[in-house]
Amino acid sequence: MAATSSSSKSSSSSSPQLVAAALLVAVLVAAEAVCDMSNEQFMSCQPAAAKTTNPPAAPSQACCDALAGADLNCLCGYNNSPWMSVYNIDPKRATELPAKCGLATPPNC
């Protein structure tokens, strides 16, 4: 019994972070738009912001079009969010995308 309660304590210590990440993913998948971007539009930018691709891909025209209509200040608010790793996104690369698309990056991003 002691081993069981010990293992449940160790798994519960990481569980709030996992639950938060899972909830954010569920919200993104279920939501029609986040920061004025649909999930499909958001995912069009993922290859250009992927943290495991070296060098990163250039943003596609679909990504740039999506960013042009997005609330970039809102998107910047997600830079330190745990869901960035769920989507394999490097926050630094993500903040470079607007400039690569010829858009102004918000000053506090």
N, C-alpha and C positions, 0 to 999 in steps of 0.2 A: 504494500500500500504506500509506503513512504516513497518508493521509487516512482510510483504513478503520480503522486501529488507533486513531486519534485519536477518531473518532466512537464506536467501541465503548467507549473509556474514558469518554467523557462520558455515554453511556447507562447504563453500569454504575454510575456514581456515584449515580444515583437509583434504581437497580434494587433495592437491599436494602429500601428503604421501600415500593416498589411490591409486592415479593414478600411483605413482611409484611402489607400491606393485603389482598392477594389471598388469602393463607392465612387471615387472620381471616374474610374474607367466606366462604371455602369452609367453614370450621369452623362459622360461624353457619348457613349454608344446610344443611349436612349434619347438624348436631347436632339432636337432638330438643329440647333445652332448653339455654339459656345463662342463668345466674343465675335458674333456675327459670321462664324464659319461653321459649315456643316461638318459632320464627321468625315465625309468623303473629301471635302476641301482640305480639312486638316491633314488627312492622311496623304494628300497629294504633295505635301511639303516634307513628310517624314524622311524620304530618302536623302534629301539635301541637308537634313539636320541630324541624321543618324550618327550615334557616337561610335559605332563599330565599323564604319566605312572610311577607309583612308586611300586616297583623298576623298572628301565628301563630294557627292554628286552636285552638279549645278541645279538650282531650283528650276523646275519645269514651268512652262507657260501657265499651266493650270494652277500651280502653286502661287506664282506671282499674281495671277488674276484673283485668286482667293485672298491673298494678303492685301491686295488693293482695296477690297471691300470689307476687310476685317477691322475690328477695333484693336489696334496694335497695343494701346495702353493696357487693355484688358489682358491680352495675351502675355504681355510682359509680367503681369502679376502671377503667372504660373511658373516663372523661371525656377523657383526653389521648391516646386511641388513634387511630391513623390511620384506622381504619375508620369513625369518626364522619363524616368527610367523604365517604367512599364512599356512605354512606346519606343524605347531605345533612342531617346532624343538627348542630344548634348545641348544644354541651355545656351552655351556660348555660340554654337553654330546656329541655333534657332534665332538668336538676336541679330545675327549677321544677315539673315535672309532678306529683310526689307531692303537693305542697301544693295544687295545683289540683284534685286528686282527693280532697282531705280526708285525706291520709295524712301521716305524719311523715317528713320528709326526714332521712336520717342526718346526724349532726352534722359529719362530715368529708367531706361530699360537695361 
